[in-house]
Amino acid sequence: MTRDAKIRIEDVTKIFGPNAKKSLRLVQNGMNKSDLLKQHGDVLGLNRINLSIDKGETFIVMGLSGSGKSTLIRHFNRLIDPTAGRILFDGEDILAYNTRQLTQFRRKKVAMVFQRFALLPHQTVLENVGYGLRIAGVGSSATKLRAKEQLDLVGLSGFANHYPGQLSGGMQQRVGLARALATDAEVLLMDEAFSALDPLIKKDMQIQLKDIQARLHKTIVFITHDLDEALFLGDRIAILKDGNLIQVGTGKQILTRPADDYVARFVGGVNLSKAMTCGDLALPVDDFADWNLETVGDGYRIARRGEASSVARTIDATANIERAFAPLSEDAPPLVVVEAGRAIGLLCRSGVLAGLKRN
């Protein structure tokens, strides 16, 4: 992914309490969250957070309860303002916005999907989806057309005239997602948006979100406490603890190179063979000095140097590593890892074993 920052957070600190400004100096001098609460009664929500979120990226924020996840995401649309620091969208400091600018920013640039749906029970599904457009002053015909398009996108085209109470939880969450998409906001903020759903419905929503993101390329900030969800959805993951940013990286980086013992414990229960993909562990063909790969028509042939070639077996880059176990017997040729019909590397037994080792 090309590095093109959509959102930048610079030294953002948030302290809740009547003595926030005084407490800020104490935190800047090293006082931790626990001592601040005991000695001064103020709560440290975020402590000098610095991060950059790329345009078109699905960026996951994780942490235990009280780590600062929801506090952080609410800074992105200024539902919460920091005690100190800067928040930049496309290089522009949104903390400098006046009331009019902030209103336009919230209407045009950023939309939020809530955990508890937050639908208006007395309005139809179509009216709920078009709510943000009506508030922004969009005409009735244009609002209805846009709302119908978003219902089609989330698979609810036949439910426009139903009311929220007539829908299942998963369907209500789809309405919430359609409402956020209807404004064509550049950034979607999703605060534990799927956590209230049953496991099967939750998985369906995750798959649908990935499909929508593949088509629309929004910048998504997604809060979750579910590591499997984070690994499935996220391009990168940030892990918070007690208001501090502990690590930012891809799922592979966090799983195999945790920054400290806290992160190691946080991800320790994950089955790496299910969480990591063949694309994660594929190595360039040039790294395999003993093997020769050639393209033949729509397929591939592979051979050890100096030996007769055979038809190469392929595996999709998105397949989890567990699916490669059976075809990768000890003496088997490497698998050709393909993405969008093109070979991106090879996968061998020793490479899999090395890649699944935690540092």
N, C-alpha and C positions, 0 to 999 in steps of 0.2 A: 504494500500500500504506500502510495506517495505521501510523504509527510506534509500535510497541509492543515495547520491547526485551525479548528473551528472555535474551540473554547480553550482559553488559558486561565489557570488559577495561579495567582502569584502571592505567596506568603499570606494566605487567608487564615485568619484566626477568628474564632467566634467564642465569646464568653457570655453565658446567660447569667444575669443577676444584676442587682442594683449598683454594684461596684466594679462594673466591667472594665472601665478605663484604668482604674487603679490595679485591678487584677491582671490586666494585660501586661503591665510592666513586670509583675511577678512571674508570669508565664514566660515572658521573653528572657527573664533571668534564670529560667530553668525549673520553676515550680511545676510539679506534675498535677494531673487531674484530681487525684485522691487528696493530696495535701491542700489544694486550692479549695476544695469543698469543705474539708474539715476545719481549716483555719479561717476561711473568709466567707463561706457560704455560697460562693459562685460556682457555676458549672462550666468546665472547659468542654465545649462542643467540638471544636476543631483547633488544631495547633499547627500553625505555619504550613499549610498545605500548598504544595506546588505540583501541578500536573498540567498536561496538555492533551486535549482530545482532538483527534483528527477528523476532518470533514469526511462524512460517509462511514464513520466507524461505529460499530456497536461496542460501547465501552461499559464494562461491568464494574460496579462498586460493591464490595463485600465486606463483611465484618460481623461480629457478634452484636447482640442487642446492646445499645449504648455506645457503639463504636464511632458513630457520627455519620452513618450512611445517609439517613433521611435529612439530617441537617445540611450535609454537603449538597445534595441534589436541589434543595430548596433555595440555595444560593444562586443557582443557575438562572432562575426566573425572578429572583429578588423577593420571594416570599419571606426570606430571611436575609438581612444585610449583615456583612461581617463586622466584627469589631475592628479589624485591621486587614489590609491586603487589597488586591485588585482582582476584578473579574472581567476578562476580555472576551468579546465575541467578534470574530473577524478583525481582531486587533483594536476594537473600540471598547473603552472602559464603560460598562453599563452602569457602574455606580455613579457616574456623572450625569445620568439621564434625569431630566425633570419629569414631572407627573405625566405630561402628554407623551413624551418620548417613551417612557416606561410602558404606558398603556399600549402604544403602537407596537412596541417590542413584544409584549405578551400576546398581542393579537396576530402578529405576522411571523415572528421568528421562532417562537417556542411554544410547544403544546405539552400538556401533561396527561398521563394515563394513571388513574388512581387505583389503589388496591381494592377499594370497596365500590368500584364502578361509578358512584356519584352521579347516577342518572336521575332525571326528573320524572317521578312516577306518573304525573298527570299529563305528560307529553308522549306522543307516539315515538317509536324508534326513529322514524325519519326526522321528526322535530328535534329529538335529542341530538342526532348527528349534525343537524344544521344549526345548532344553538350558537356555536362560536361565530358562524358566518353572519347570523342575524345580528348578533351583538356588534359585529364589525360594520354593520350597515349595508351588507350585500343584499341585493334585491331578492324578492320571494322566488321568482322563477329560477334564477341562477343558484340560489341556496338549495332548492329542491333537486336540481340537476346534479349539483356537486355531491349532495348527501346520498343520492341514489347510486352514484358512481362508487362512493366509498363503501356502501353496503354491499355492492357487487364484489368489491375487492376483498371484503372479509367474509364472503359467503352467506350473506343475510338478505339477499335481494327480495325474498318472498315475505319478509317480516316488517316491511316499512310501516304498515298501519297497525302493528301490534303495539302493546304497551310493555314497559320493562317487566312488570309483574307477571306477564305471560311467558317470559323467557327463562331458560335455565341460566345458571350462574356463568357458564362458559359463553353463552350467547350474549348475556349482558356485558361481559368483558369485551366481546367483539364490538359491541355498540360503542363502548368507551374508546376502543382503539380507532374505530371509524370516525368518531367525533374528533379525535386528535388529528387524524389524517386529513379531515375535511378542510381545515384551514390552510393546508399546504405549508405548514410550518417547517422550517429547515431542521429543527431540533425537536426530538421527542424525549421527554423525561418520563421514565416509567419506574415508579416507586413500589417495588414488590407487587407488580401488577398481576401476577399469576398465582401468588401465594395462597389466596383464598379458594382456589379451584381444586376439585378432585384430581388425583394423579393423572388419570387418562385424559381428562379435559385439559389439564395443564400442559401435557405433552403435545396435544393437538394445537394449542395456542402457541407454544414455542415453535413448532414446525411452521405454522402459518406466519408468525412474525419473521422467521428466517426467509420464507418465500417472498413476503412483501418487501423486506429489506433488499433482497436480491434484485427486485424490480425498481424500487424507488431510491435506494441509496441515501436514506436519511442519516443524519447523525443521531444516534440513540445513546442515551445514558440510562442504564438499567440497573436498578438496585435489587439485590437479592441476597438471601442467606443460604441459598441452595447451590452448592458447588457444582453439582451435575448440570444444573440450569446454566450456570455461569460458563462452564466449559463448552456447552452446546451452542450457546448464543454468542459468546463474546469474541471479539477480535483481540482485545486486551482486558486484563482484570486488574483492579486496584484493591488492595486489602488494607482496611483500617483497623486500628486498635486504640481505644481510649482517646479518640480524636486525632491520632497520629497516622500518617500515611506510612505503612510499613514496606510495601512492595508494589510495583507496577510491572506487568509483563504479560506475555502471551500465556495461555494455559500451559503450554509445554514448559516454558521457563519457570513458572511458579511451581508446577508439579515436580520438576526434576532439579531445580536450583532454588529452593526456598531461601528467603533472605535471612531468616532466623528461626529459632526453635518454635516461636508462636506460629509462623506460617507453616512450618513442617508439621506441627500438630493439627493445624487447620485442614491441611490437605492429606493427612496421613492415612485416612480411611479410603481414599480413592483407589479403585482398581485401574492402574495405569493402562493396562491392555484394552480396557473399554473406553477410557477417557482420551487416549491419544490416537491419532490417525496414522495411516500408512504414509500420508504426505508429511507428517511431522518428522518421521524417521527416515524418509527416503534420502539417499545420498546421490550426488552427481555420478553419472556414468563414468566419468574420467577417474573417479576414486577407485574403480574396480579394475586394477591393472591386469588381473588374470582372466577377465571376461570381455568378450566382444559382442556388442549389440548392434544389429542392423535392422532397418525398416524395410519391410517387404509388403507392398500394397498397403492394406489397411492394418497390418499386423506387424509383429516383430519376431526376429529370430535371434537366439542367443547361443553362445558357445564359449568354452574355455579357449584361450589362445592356442591355435594349432590343431584344434579338434573340430569335428563336424558339428554344424549348428543344428538346433532343433527349434520348434515353435516355442516362443517364450510365453509364459503365463503372465497375465496382467491382473492388476488389482487397482480399484479406484482409490484416488488419494484421500477421499473422505471416509473410506472404510476404517473401522477401528482395528487396532493391531491384533486383537483376538482373532479376527477373520483371516489373518495371515499365518496363524500357527500351523494349521493342517498342511497347507501347501509348502511350507518351509521346513521340510525334513532336513536332516543334517547334511546330506549330499546333494540336495536339490539346487538347481540354478537359482540365482536371485529372481525375485518377482519384478516385473516392470510396473512401476507406479505411474498411473495415467491420470491426467486432469484435463477435462474438456477435450478428450480424444488425443491428447499429446503426452508423450513420455516425459516425466519430469525428474526421473531418477530410478534407482534400483533399491531393492530391499532384500537383505540377506539375513540369515538366522543370527549370526554374530552381531549384526547391527541392531537387530531387534532387542537382543539380550542386553547389549550395552545401553541402548536408548531407554530401556525400562528401569535402569538402575537409578535410584535416587541418590543425589549427592549428600 
